[in-house]
Amino acid sequence: MARYIALRYTWTMGLEITPAEYRALAELRYRIRHFLREGDAKARAVGLEPQQYLMLLAIRGLPEGSEATIQTLAERLALKHHSAVELVDRLETHGYVRRTRSRDDRRRVFVSLLPRGERLLEQVAQNRISELRTSGEALVGAIEALLERRQHTGNNQKKTAKREVRDKRD
């Protein structure tokens, strides 16, 4: 049983990376970078800096039930709190967002989109979604190429480990 557990939890360790996996990883990185670079260009084309677009997207795209607080937005964008505050300051100056303090706890600040910010976000987001719908298969293919061997190899090792446990019991 211990062997089965050890194999089950370490099935990916010790596997050599194949040339195909290196190619798939490089392709995935290329596709992601291309998508991000194009997104940055589309954001700039409507007058937004890429980070501003990402903040507007984070506000609009928060998971249901989440509140758009500075803390939450900083976490979603992997920013320090003070950097998120500065970004929201710039967006507020341009009239893209509004800040509101919580009535219960004045330290909590909520950020909401204003119509101007909503319009700019929609322009960029429509383009990004359209691009994914037309060329997203290449991105998905790169991800699938990486997952394919792992799942196949992992399933074989799990079956082997289970068979060994069963054989020892019999």
FENSUL-V813105 format. One record per residue. N is the residue number from 1. RES is the residue in one small letter. SS is DSSP state (@ for helix, = for strand, . for the rest). Layout:
BEGIN
<<N & RES & SS> <N & RES & SS>>
END
This chain:
BEGIN
<<1 & m & .> <2 & a & @> <3 & r & @> <4 & y & @> <5 & i & @> <6 & a & @> <7 & l & @> <8 & r & @> <9 & y & @> <10 & t & .> <11 & w & .> <12 & t & .> <13 & m & .> <14 & g & .> <15 & l & .> <16 & e & .> <17 & i & .> <18 & t & .> <19 & p & @> <20 & a & @> <21 & e & @> <22 & y & @> <23 & r & @> <24 & a & @> <25 & l & @> <26 & a & @> <27 & e & @> <28 & l & @> <29 & r & @> <30 & y & @> <31 & r & @> <32 & i & @> <33 & r & @> <34 & h & @> <35 & f & @> <36 & l & @> <37 & r & @> <38 & e & @> <39 & g & @> <40 & d & @> <41 & a & @> <42 & k & @> <43 & a & @> <44 & r & @> <45 & a & @> <46 & v & .> <47 & g & .> <48 & l & .> <49 & e & .> <50 & p & @> <51 & q & @> <52 & q & @> <53 & y & @> <54 & l & @> <55 & m & @> <56 & l & @> <57 & l & @> <58 & a & @> <59 & i & @> <60 & r & @> <61 & g & .> <62 & l & .> <63 & p & .> <64 & e & .> <65 & g & .> <66 & s & .> <67 & e & .> <68 & a & .> <69 & t & => <70 & i & @> <71 & q & @> <72 & t & @> <73 & l & @> <74 & a & @> <75 & e & @> <76 & r & @> <77 & l & .> <78 & a & .> <79 & l & .> <80 & k & .> <81 & h & @> <82 & h & @> <83 & s & @> <84 & a & @> <85 & v & @> <86 & e & @> <87 & l & @> <88 & v & @> <89 & d & @> <90 & r & @> <91 & l & @> <92 & e & @> <93 & t & @> <94 & h & .> <95 & g & .> <96 & y & .> <97 & v & => <98 & r & => <99 & r & => <100 & t & => <101 & r & => <102 & s & .> <103 & r & .> <104 & d & .> <105 & d & .> <106 & r & .> <107 & r & .> <108 & r & .> <109 & v & => <110 & f & => <111 & v & => <112 & s & => <113 & l & => <114 & l & .> <115 & p & @> <116 & r & @> <117 & g & @> <118 & e & @> <119 & r & @> <120 & l & @> <121 & l & @> <122 & e & @> <123 & q & @> <124 & v & @> <125 & a & @> <126 & q & @> <127 & n & @> <128 & r & @> <129 & i & @> <130 & s & @> <131 & e & @> <132 & l & @> <133 & r & @> <134 & t & @> <135 & s & @> <136 & g & @> <137 & e & @> <138 & a & @> <139 & l & @> <140 & v & @> <141 & g & @> <142 & a & @> <143 & i & @> <144 & e & @> <145 & a & @> <146 & l & @> <147 & l & @> <148 & e & @> <149 & r & @> <150 & r & @> <151 & q & @> <152 & h & @> <153 & t & @> <154 & g & @> <155 & n & @> <156 & n & @> <157 & q & @> <158 & k & @> <159 & k & @> <160 & t & @> <161 & a & @> <162 & k & @> <163 & r & @> <164 & e & @> <165 & v & @> <166 & r & @> <167 & d & @> <168 & k & @> <169 & r & @> <170 & d & .>>
END
